[in-house]
Structures are given as structure tokens and as C-alpha cells.
Amino acid sequence: MSLIVKEVVSLIKPVAQKENISLEVSMDSNFPDTAYGDESKVRQVLVNFVHNAVKFTDEDSVTVSTIVDSDSDDEVGSILGQ
């Protein structure tokens, strides 16, 4: 999963640079490497999410952050945009 996040950020980074927006990733070291589900659909959702964050931000930077819910019994990861 972390590889998909990094790939998506690398894909969208040139778009952000054209708009003079810094695009960064902050990865939780406990974020799971694997996920259950359709990899291509997860990738497409992330592309849309990150592209929209860049497209609609009023700031000069966007950070894609991954976190792990420490209150959960399962290893549940979340992806946030700031």
C-alpha cells in the first residue's frame, strides 16, 4: 500500500510543480505494505484524491499523510491530505 501512495505522489508531482505547489508524503512507519481490495481501484481513488488536493488547494503545499489507527485491534491505515 505504501508503494501505491508513493507512486501516485510521483505521478501527480509534475502537475503540482507546474502550479508551484510542493507535494510531499508523510508515511507512518507502521503503515501496512499490503491492503485487501482491488489495487487498480485503490490507485485510481488515490490519484483522484491527490490530484483534487493539488487542484483545489489555496496553499502552496499539499502533504499526503498515512497513519495507523492505534485504537483498532486490526492494522487499519488511513490516508489524509493536508
VOPAGU-2260 file (C-alpha; in pm, 1 decimal, decimal comma):
REM VOPAGU-2260
SITE   aa  ch    i         X         Y         Z
SITE  MET   A    0       0,0       0,0       0,0
SITE  SER   A    1     279,6     241,8      83,3
SITE  LEU   A    2     427,3     178,3    -262,1
SITE  ILE   A    3      97,3     278,3    -425,3
SITE  VAL   A    4      91,1     603,0    -225,9
SITE  LYS   A    5     446,2     686,4    -332,2
SITE  GLU   A    6     372,2     600,6    -697,1
SITE  VAL   A    7      62,9     823,0    -700,2
SITE  VAL   A    8     250,8    1115,5    -545,7
SITE  SER   A    9     527,5    1072,5    -805,9
SITE  LEU   A   10     264,8    1072,3   -1080,2
SITE  ILE   A   11      95,0    1393,2    -958,7
SITE  LYS   A   12     413,2    1577,9    -855,8
SITE  PRO   A   13     475,7    1729,9   -1204,5
SITE  VAL   A   14     121,3    1871,8   -1201,2
SITE  ALA   A   15     187,1    2026,9    -860,6
SITE  GLN   A   16     520,3    2169,7    -973,0
SITE  LYS   A   17     353,3    2340,9   -1270,2
SITE  GLU   A   18     127,7    2517,4   -1020,4
SITE  ASN   A   19     422,4    2597,8    -787,6
SITE  ILE   A   20     276,9    2367,8    -521,4
SITE  SER   A   21     500,7    2149,1    -309,4
SITE  LEU   A   22     369,3    1790,0    -288,3
SITE  GLU   A   23     506,9    1583,9      -1,7
SITE  VAL   A   24     442,6    1246,0     162,5
SITE  SER   A   25     448,5    1172,0     533,5
SITE  MET   A   26     441,5     794,7     588,8
SITE  ASP   A   27     368,3     633,2     924,8
SITE  SER   A   28     638,6     369,1     971,2
SITE  ASN   A   29     367,2     124,3    1085,0
SITE  PHE   A   30     151,3     180,4     776,9
SITE  PRO   A   31      76,3    -160,8     622,1
SITE  ASP   A   32     252,3    -258,4     299,8
SITE  THR   A   33     -41,8    -468,6     187,8
SITE  ALA   A   34    -411,5    -396,6     160,4
SITE  TYR   A   35    -714,8    -602,4      78,0
SITE  GLY   A   36    -904,8    -494,0    -227,8
SITE  ASP   A   37    -869,9    -405,8    -592,1
SITE  GLU   A   38    -528,1    -243,4    -633,9
SITE  SER   A   39    -624,5     -57,4    -951,4
SITE  LYS   A   40    -933,4      92,9    -787,4
SITE  VAL   A   41    -736,9     198,4    -479,4
SITE  ARG   A   42    -476,6     358,1    -706,7
SITE  GLN   A   43    -746,5     543,0    -905,5
SITE  VAL   A   44    -912,8     674,6    -588,4
SITE  LEU   A   45    -574,8     798,2    -463,8
SITE  VAL   A   46    -493,6     962,4    -797,9
SITE  ASN   A   47    -826,6    1146,4    -785,8
SITE  PHE   A   48    -780,0    1238,3    -418,7
SITE  VAL   A   49    -426,6    1374,1    -458,1
SITE  HIS   A   50    -496,3    1545,2    -790,7
SITE  ASN   A   51    -800,1    1722,8    -641,0
SITE  ALA   A   52    -597,4    1824,9    -337,1
SITE  VAL   A   53    -341,2    1988,5    -567,7
SITE  LYS   A   54    -604,6    2135,0    -798,0
SITE  PHE   A   55    -820,0    2293,4    -528,0
SITE  THR   A   56    -570,0    2396,4    -259,5
SITE  ASP   A   57    -530,9    2762,7    -166,0
SITE  GLU   A   58    -197,7    2682,2      -4,1
SITE  ASP   A   59     149,6    2646,5    -152,3
SITE  SER   A   60     185,5    2284,9     -43,8
SITE  VAL   A   61      -5,7    1958,8     -13,3
SITE  THR   A   62     100,8    1677,1     217,6
SITE  VAL   A   63     -30,9    1324,3     178,8
SITE  SER   A   64      -8,0    1159,9     520,2
SITE  THR   A   65     -57,0     795,9     611,8
SITE  ILE   A   66    -142,0     694,6     966,3
SITE  VAL   A   67    -227,8     376,1    1151,2
SITE  ASP   A   68    -523,8     371,3    1389,6
SITE  SER   A   69    -359,0     266,5    1715,7
SITE  ASP   A   70    -700,5     228,7    1884,1
SITE  SER   A   71    -801,6     -50,5    1646,7
SITE  ASP   A   72    -736,4    -419,3    1707,7
SITE  ASP   A   73    -660,3    -456,3    1336,5
SITE  GLU   A   74    -387,4    -277,7    1145,7
SITE  VAL   A   75    -604,8      -9,3     989,4
SITE  GLY   A   76    -431,9     254,1     781,8
SITE  SER   A   77    -570,2     589,5     673,9
SITE  ILE   A   78    -455,4     833,3     410,9
SITE  LEU   A   79    -506,4    1203,5     472,7
SITE  GLY   A   80    -445,0    1511,9     266,9
SITE  GLN   A   81    -349,3    1845,8     414,2
